[in-house]
Amino acid sequence: MNLEERITELETRLTFQEGGIQALSDVLARQQQQLESMQEMLQEIQARLKELAATKPAAPTAEPPPPHY
């Protein structure tokens, strides 16, 4: 394998690796957006749960068991 063939082979590998790195970067960016969206949704759910807990009626007092016949 002469020098020119080796350089061509290295350039081919470099191009392939750059494509792979770009694909991984795209996936990572998409996942980051999804994570941020999920965090916002979780915060909204937590706020709603707090609202529901604040407006929840008091627990009914425990009734004594009925008399047995």
C-alpha positions as CSV (number, residue, x, y, z in Angstrom):
1,M,0.0,0.0,0.0
2,N,1.6,3.2,-1.1
3,L,1.3,6.6,0.6
4,E,-1.4,7.9,-1.6
5,E,-3.6,4.8,-0.9
6,R,-3.0,5.2,2.8
7,I,-4.0,8.8,2.7
8,T,-7.1,8.0,0.7
9,E,-8.1,5.3,3.2
10,L,-7.5,7.6,6.2
11,E,-9.6,10.4,4.5
12,T,-12.4,7.9,3.9
13,R,-12.4,6.7,7.5
14,L,-12.3,10.3,8.7
15,T,-15.3,11.2,6.6
16,F,-17.2,8.2,7.9
17,Q,-16.3,9.1,11.5
18,E,-17.4,12.7,11.0
19,G,-20.8,11.5,9.8
20,G,-21.1,9.2,12.8
21,I,-20.2,12.0,15.2
22,Q,-22.8,14.3,13.6
23,A,-25.5,11.7,13.8
24,L,-24.7,11.1,17.5
25,S,-24.7,14.9,18.1
26,D,-28.1,15.2,16.5
27,V,-29.5,12.4,18.6
28,L,-28.1,13.9,21.8
29,A,-29.6,17.3,20.9
30,R,-33.0,15.7,20.3
31,Q,-32.8,13.9,23.6
32,Q,-31.8,17.1,25.5
33,Q,-35.0,18.7,24.1
34,Q,-37.1,15.8,25.1
35,L,-35.6,15.8,28.6
36,E,-36.3,19.5,29.0
37,S,-39.8,19.0,27.8
38,M,-40.3,16.1,30.3
39,Q,-38.9,18.2,33.1
40,E,-41.4,21.0,32.4
41,M,-44.3,18.5,32.3
42,L,-43.2,17.0,35.6
43,Q,-43.1,20.4,37.2
44,E,-46.7,21.1,35.9
45,I,-47.8,17.7,37.3
46,Q,-46.3,18.4,40.6
47,A,-48.0,21.8,40.8
48,R,-51.3,20.3,39.9
49,L,-50.9,17.6,42.6
50,K,-50.2,20.3,45.2
51,E,-53.3,22.2,44.1
52,L,-55.4,19.0,44.4
53,A,-53.9,18.2,47.8
54,A,-54.8,21.7,49.0
55,T,-58.4,21.5,47.8
56,K,-58.9,17.9,48.8
57,P,-61.7,17.6,51.4
58,A,-60.8,16.5,54.8
59,A,-60.9,12.7,55.4
60,P,-64.2,11.6,56.8
61,T,-64.0,10.6,60.4
62,A,-63.8,6.9,61.0
63,E,-67.2,5.4,61.6
64,P,-67.6,2.9,64.4
65,P,-68.3,-0.6,63.1
66,P,-72.0,-1.5,63.1
67,P,-73.3,-3.6,66.0
68,H,-73.3,-7.3,65.3
69,Y,-76.6,-9.1,65.7
